[in-house]
Amino acid sequence: MNRKTINDTKRDICKTLYLAGATITDISQKIGISKTSVSKWIEKNGWSELRAAKNITRKELVIKMLNSINEKINSGDWNPDQICKAAAAIERLDKSTNVVTIIEVLTAFSNWLIARVKIDPELTPEMVRIINHYQDVFINESITSVNSVINKS
């Protein structure tokens, strides 16, 4: 395995551990990289947001959205059209699979892939890295679409 593949694999394992709740110190010790590197990966790749989204329930997310909407309405920042759009976003969130559920499923799938690399010769660390990349893109776009409705003013 070349150096780039090793680093990509370490980063993917770091991400999995971080999203599972491990501390930067624990990750650093388990993977054998500096705490500074772990912190840079977390910041550069937006893992803190993913971790936060993973740990919030649908009910908590709806409450946060409602509180945000209430603040905007009370400050006079929103017009009726914006209020309707936000209400529709909450309704969709409440009725559909939410970002949190998606993150939970994709994290479980990533953990399965990482374990599977050891026993499946067709599954390479590079393939796992590519799959994880597209999972991240999907999650980030899902989070962005919800946030864009809330933050429009």
Secondary structure, 3 states (H helix, E strand, C coil): CCHHHHHHHHHHHHHHHHHCCCCHHHHHHHHCCCHHHHHHHHHHHCHHHHHHHHCCCHHHHHHHHHHHHHHHHHHCCCCHHHHHHHHHHHHHHHHCCCHHHHHHHHHHHHHHHHHHCCCCCCCCHHHHHHHHHHHHHHHHHHHHHHHHHHHCC
